[in-house]
Amino acid sequence: MATFIGDASKDELSKLSPAVIAVHVGLNVFLTIIAILGNSLILVALKKVSSLHTPTKLLFRCLAVCDLFVGLILHPLHVIGFILDYQLRIIGHHLDHATYVLSFVLCGLSIFVSTAISLDRLLALKLRLRYKKVVTLSRIRAAILGFLLLAVSIGLVYVFVDKIYALIITLICVAFSIVISTFSYVTIFRTLRKHQSIMQSRIYQVQPNGGGNPLNIAKYKKTVSSIAWVQLALIACYTPFIVGIVVIKVNNLTGFYSEMFWTFSGTFVYFNSSLNPFLYCWKLREVRQAASAAIRRYICCKSS
């Protein structure tokens, strides 16, 4: 989207070869399908997961919904904008604005929610018996609503106020989220190391699932490991984009190469939404089993 990065001319935007255009569009279509199918499957699988505290499960669902809408909306808009800019050599400003706002909302919400999950896991370990009373469904819903309003506000600032202000706010929020997540994981791993002499079968008096069953430390570790991998993947996918934006803005770079960076780094950001379902299935056994069962049921229904 040319309006985001610089003022690349139509002649510059037309330098892309048909092969590059075909690869880029094909890659985005493929990632769109993966994001839609994968996150839909995760949402179905999470209904069968009983080991997660209900508020924690809501956070995972929210993250999966964000990734699903990236596949349903952002990927198609990205492809359409790419074709308009490069193939038809038309700059769709209204389409750009819609894409920007939705990108801030969905990607921002994903960052905030993944940070909230890391903090939730820290509270589960530290609060013990008080965890259920502190981390309630109503409070998690309020937190998600607050995250959503913040993400929407940043998107509106970008479109209607000033792009630089929006980028500065975004960088501050991302940095703050990384600090909170890092603090949470460092504290969690330090606490777990103090208990490494204790058998994994030891039960802590934490009740994460609301059903009266205490939290098993092995399952707790798997949940922490899962969201840690999700956050590492998020950082890996977002870092090139954020660093590139800073470099381009500081050096006031414009033209074909800055536009190319925005286009392809945007795809890399959206790739995170296609990657997360695989991380859930890889790190969470119960999610993997529920997803496999859902696929088998679907195949059986089709075959019958």
N, C-alpha and C positions, 0 to 999 in steps of 0.2 A: 504494500500500500504506500504509494509515493508520498502522500501527505504526512505520513508519520516521520519519515526519515529526512527526506530532502526534496529537492525540486528537479528530480531527474526528468529530462525532456523525453518527448515521445520517440525521438530518434535514438536516444540512449536505451530506452526501454525496449526497443525493437531488435536489439543486438542478440537476444537469446536465440539459440538454434532450435529448430523444431524438436530435435531429440531431447534437449534439456527440458523444454516445455512438456513434452510427453512423459518424461520420467517424473517430473515434479507433480504433474496432475495425477499420474498413475499411482505414485507413492501416497499422495493424500487420499485418494479414493480407497486404497488398500487400508490405510490407517483408520479411515472413517468406519469401514466395515468392522475392523477389529475392535475399535472403541465401542461401537454400538452393541455388537454381539457379546463382547467380553464383559462389559459393565452391566448389561442386562442380565447376564448369567450370574454375576456376582450379587446383584440385588435379589435374585431368586434364591441363591444359595444362602444369603445372610438370614433369610426367614427361618432356615432350618438350624442355624447355629444357636446353641443354647449355652455355650461356655462364656459368652460375653455379657457383661452387665448391660441392661437395656439402654441406658444413656450412651454407653460406649458404642453399642451397635448402631445407635442413631447417628453418631459421628461418622462411622464407617459407611453407612448408607448415604449420608450427605456427600461424602467424598466420591462415592461411586456415581451418584446422581450428577455431580459436577462433571465428572469424566464422561458420562453418558451424553450430556448436553454439548460437550465439546465435540463429540462425534456427530451428533445430530445437527448441530447448528454451526459451530465455529469452523470445522473442517470444510463443509460445503461453502460457507461464505469466503473462506480463504481461497478456495479453488476458483470460485466465481470472480473474486477480485483479481486474482492472478491472471485469469483469462482476459478480463476487461483491460487490465493495465498493459499486458504484454502482447496478447494476441490481437485484440481489437484496438489497442492503443487509445483506450478511453479511461480516464480517471473517474471512478465512481465515488464521489465525495460522500454522498449519503450512505452508501454501502460501507465505506471506510469507517464512518462514525459509528454505525451500528456494530461493526466488527470490533472496534476499539472498546466500546462500552461493554459488550458481552465478554470480551477478553479479560477486561479488568474484573468483571463480576465473577466469572467462572474460575479463572486462574487465581484471582485473589482469594476467593472463597476456599479454593483447594488448599492454598498455603495456610490460611488461618485455621482451617479445620484439622489439617495434619499436625499443626502445632498444638492445637487443643487436645488431640489424641495423645500426644507425648506428655502433656501436662496431666491428662487424665490418668495415664499409667503411673506417673510419679505419685499422684494423690492416692491411687489404689495401694501403693506400697507403703506410703507414709502414714496414712490415716487409719489403716486397719479397720477396726469395727466402726469408726465414724464415717468411713467412705460412703456407704449407702445413704447416710443422712445428708452429707455435704453435696455429693454429685447426684443430683436428681434429674429426672427427665425434664421437668419444667425449666430448670436452670440451663440445661444443655440446649433446649429449644430457644431460650432467650439469648444464649450466647451465639447460636447459629444465626438468629435474626440480626443481632448486632454486627456479626461478621458480614452478613449480606448487605446491610445498610452502608457499612464502611466501604465495601467493594464497589457498590453502586455509586457512592459519593465520589470516589476517586475517578471512576469512569466519566461521570458528569463534569468533574473539574477539568478533565482532559479535553472534553469536547467544547464546553461552554466558557471556561475560564482561561486556563493557560496550560499548555502541554508540559512545560518545564516544571510547573508546580506539581502537576500530577505525577510526573516521573520522580521528582524528589520525594513526594509522599510515599510512592510505591517503594522506592529504595529504602526509606526509613522503616516501612512496615515489614519488608522482607528481612532487613537486618535484625529488627526486633524479634521477628519470628524465629530466625536462626539462633539468636542468643537464647531465647526461651527453650527451644528444642534441645540445644546443646547442653544447657544447664540441666534440663530434665534427664537426658540420657546419661550424662556424667554422674549425676546423683544416683540414678537407678543402678548403674553398673558398679558404683562404689559400694552401695548398700548390699547388692547381691554378692559382691566379693567378700563382704564380711561374713556372709552365710555360706561360703563355698564348702566349708567343712561339714555342713548339714546335708543330709541326703535330700535328693530332689523330690522325694516323695513326701517330705514334710509339708504339712498343711498350715498356712497362715490363717488367722481368724479375720479374713477379708471376704466379703460376700459380694462379688461383682455381678452376679446374674440375677439378683433379686429373688432367688428361689430357696434361699436358706443353705445353699451349698458353699463351703468355704473355697477360696481360690487356691488351686494347686500351683506351686511355684514353677513347675515345668511348663504348664499352660501359660502362665503369666510371662515367662521368658519368651515363649513363641510369639505371643501377641506383641511384646515389646520389639522383638526382632523384626516382625512383619512391618510394623509402622516405621521402624528405623530404616528399613530398606526402601519403603515408599518415599520417605523424606530424602534419602540419599539420591534416589532416582529423580525426584523433583528438583533437587539442587543441581544435579548433573544436567538436566534438560533446560533449566532456566538460566544457569550461570553464563553460558556463552551469549545468550540474548542480552542479559543485563549488562555484562561487561562491554559488549559491542555497542549498546546504546550509549553508555557513558563515554566511550572512546569517540564515537561519531559526534555526539553533542559537544564534547569538550573541544574537539578539533574542527568542529563546524564542517564536517564532511558531507558532501552532497553528490548526486549523480548516480551513475549506473551501478557502481560497486556497493554503495551504501544501500541502494534499493534492493540489490541482490541479497545483501546480508539480511535485511528485514524479512524478505520473502522466505528464505530458506531457514533462518533461525526461528521464524514463527512456526514452521512445520515441526522443527525440533522440539519446541515448547509443547505443541499439541500432541507430539508423540508420547509424552508422559501419560496421557489419558489412555492410550492403547497399551502401555506397559504395565500399569497398575494391576489390572486383573490377573496377569501372570504372576505378579509378586504375591498377591493374596493367596492364589492357589499353591504357589511354591512354599510359602512360609506358614500358612495356616491349614493344618491337616483337615479340620472340620469343614472349612470352606471348600477345600479341594474335594472332599468326599461328597458334600452336598451338590457341588457343581457337576461332578461326574454322574451322580444319581439323576440330576435334572436332564443332562444330555441323554442318558439311557432312556429315560421316560419319553423324551421327545422323539428319539429314534424308534422306539417301540410303537408310539402313536402313529408315526408316519408309515411304518412298515405294515401296521394293521389296517 
